[in-house]
Amino acid sequence: MTLTSSQSFVFIFNITIGYHVKKMIDTRKSILQSSQLSTLEDNCDLILNNNGVKFAGVINYLGNLIAGGFKKGVIPIGNENTRKMMYMQLRLDLSMRQDYDELFGPIDYVVSKRGKITKISIPVNKHMIILIIKNGMNYESIIKKTTTVFKSSLGSF
């Protein structure tokens, strides 16, 4: 039996996730109120005003998008299911990387440059800020702006 790449991802995701899902489920304490979600939406909108930023969003500990989205006029990448899988994969990837925090120190951010875009993940307590920007943009500057904008709400995650 041959699996498609989506089926392979789900299969590998289900096998690999055991330990990491337990870690993520243990963090259920991070339930947000509507005022906090509104603040996160406002923060994402501020980041989307930056030139070259195509997407700004916040995902929770389970990999669900809870705030933000694509800039108006930008065609979303893939379909909704593909994006949901991407968010879960990013969260799982972060969880696996955090296994080495004791050895290397905590992750400040992860940048992945692809052929069409640059993807940035910034962990914040039990959540993650996700940015998708045009290639060639100064990602360090955008990360600095993002952490500054979210600084006031970081403690409330």
C-alpha positions as CSV (number, residue, x, y, z in Angstrom):
1,M,0.0,0.0,0.0
2,T,1.4,3.4,-1.0
3,L,0.6,6.4,1.2
4,T,0.2,10.0,-0.1
5,S,2.4,12.6,1.5
6,S,-0.6,13.8,3.6
7,Q,-1.3,10.2,4.8
8,S,2.4,9.7,5.5
9,F,2.4,12.9,7.6
10,V,-0.6,11.8,9.6
11,F,0.8,8.3,10.1
12,I,4.2,9.7,11.3
13,F,2.5,12.4,13.3
14,N,0.4,9.8,15.1
15,I,3.4,7.6,15.8
16,T,5.8,10.4,16.9
17,I,3.3,12.3,18.9
18,G,2.9,10.1,22.0
19,Y,5.4,11.8,24.4
20,H,4.9,15.2,22.9
21,V,1.1,15.1,23.1
22,K,1.3,14.3,26.8
23,K,3.6,17.3,27.2
24,M,1.2,19.5,25.3
25,I,-1.9,18.2,27.1
26,D,-0.3,18.7,30.5
27,T,-0.2,22.4,29.6
28,R,-4.0,22.8,29.4
29,K,-3.8,25.6,31.9
30,S,-3.5,28.2,29.0
31,I,-7.2,29.0,28.3
32,L,-7.6,32.5,27.0
33,Q,-10.5,34.9,27.6
34,S,-12.2,36.8,24.8
35,S,-10.4,40.1,25.8
36,Q,-7.0,38.3,25.5
37,L,-8.0,36.9,22.1
38,S,-9.1,40.3,21.0
39,T,-5.7,41.7,22.0
40,L,-3.9,38.9,20.1
41,E,-6.0,39.7,17.0
42,D,-5.1,43.4,17.3
43,N,-1.4,42.5,17.7
44,C,-1.5,40.3,14.6
45,D,-3.1,43.1,12.6
46,L,-0.3,45.5,13.7
47,I,2.3,42.9,12.4
48,L,0.4,42.5,9.1
49,N,0.9,46.2,8.5
50,N,4.6,45.6,8.0
51,N,5.8,45.5,4.4
52,G,6.5,41.9,3.3
53,V,4.5,40.1,6.1
54,K,1.9,37.8,4.5
55,F,0.6,36.0,7.6
56,A,0.7,36.7,11.3
57,G,-1.0,34.3,13.7
58,V,-1.0,32.7,17.1
59,I,-1.4,29.0,17.6
60,N,-2.2,27.3,20.9
61,Y,-0.5,24.3,22.6
62,L,-2.5,21.9,20.4
63,G,-1.6,23.6,17.1
64,N,-4.9,25.4,16.5
65,L,-4.9,28.9,15.1
66,I,-6.5,31.1,17.8
67,A,-5.8,34.6,16.4
68,G,-4.6,36.2,13.2
69,G,-4.5,35.1,9.6
70,F,-3.4,36.2,6.2
71,K,-3.1,39.8,5.2
72,K,-6.0,41.2,3.2
73,G,-5.4,40.7,-0.5
74,V,-2.9,37.8,0.0
75,I,-4.1,34.4,-1.3
76,P,-3.9,31.9,1.6
77,I,-1.4,29.1,1.1
78,G,-3.0,25.7,0.4
79,N,-6.5,24.8,1.7
80,E,-7.8,25.0,5.2
81,N,-6.8,21.3,6.0
82,T,-3.3,21.9,4.7
83,R,-2.9,25.0,6.9
84,K,-4.3,23.1,10.0
85,M,-1.7,20.3,9.4
86,M,1.0,23.0,9.1
87,Y,0.0,24.5,12.4
88,M,0.0,21.1,14.1
89,Q,3.4,20.2,12.6
90,L,4.9,23.5,13.7
91,R,3.7,22.9,17.3
92,L,5.0,19.3,17.3
93,D,8.3,20.5,15.9
94,L,8.6,23.1,18.6
95,S,7.7,20.5,21.3
96,M,10.4,18.2,20.0
97,R,13.0,21.0,19.8
98,Q,12.2,22.0,23.4
99,D,13.5,18.6,24.5
100,Y,17.0,20.2,24.1
101,D,16.3,23.4,26.1
102,E,18.2,22.1,29.1
103,L,21.2,21.4,27.0
104,F,21.2,24.4,24.6
105,G,18.9,26.9,26.2
106,P,15.4,27.9,25.2
107,I,14.4,28.6,21.6
108,D,14.1,32.3,20.8
109,Y,12.7,31.6,17.3
110,V,12.9,29.2,14.4
111,V,13.3,30.5,10.8
112,S,12.6,28.3,7.8
113,K,13.4,29.8,4.4
114,R,11.6,28.0,1.6
115,G,11.5,28.6,-2.2
116,K,8.5,30.9,-2.0
117,I,8.4,32.2,1.5
118,T,10.2,32.5,4.9
119,K,8.3,31.0,7.9
120,I,9.1,32.2,11.4
121,S,8.0,30.5,14.6
122,I,8.3,32.4,17.9
123,P,7.4,30.4,21.1
124,V,5.6,32.3,23.8
125,N,4.9,30.3,26.9
126,K,2.4,27.7,25.8
127,H,1.6,29.4,22.5
128,M,3.5,30.2,19.3
129,I,3.5,33.3,17.0
130,I,3.7,32.2,13.4
131,L,4.8,34.7,10.6
132,I,5.0,34.1,6.9
133,I,7.0,36.7,5.1
134,K,8.4,37.3,1.6
135,N,11.8,36.0,0.9
136,G,14.5,38.6,1.1
137,M,12.9,40.5,4.0
138,N,15.0,41.3,7.1
139,Y,13.5,38.6,9.3
140,E,15.5,39.7,12.4
141,S,13.9,43.2,12.2
142,I,10.4,41.7,11.8
143,I,11.0,39.3,14.8
144,K,12.1,42.3,16.9
145,K,9.0,44.3,15.9
146,T,6.8,41.2,16.6
147,T,8.2,40.6,20.1
148,T,7.8,44.3,20.9
149,V,4.2,44.3,19.8
150,F,3.3,41.1,21.7
151,K,5.5,42.0,24.7
152,S,2.5,43.5,26.7
153,S,0.4,40.4,26.1
154,L,3.2,37.8,26.5
155,G,2.7,37.4,30.2
156,S,-1.0,36.8,29.8
157,F,-0.7,33.8,27.5
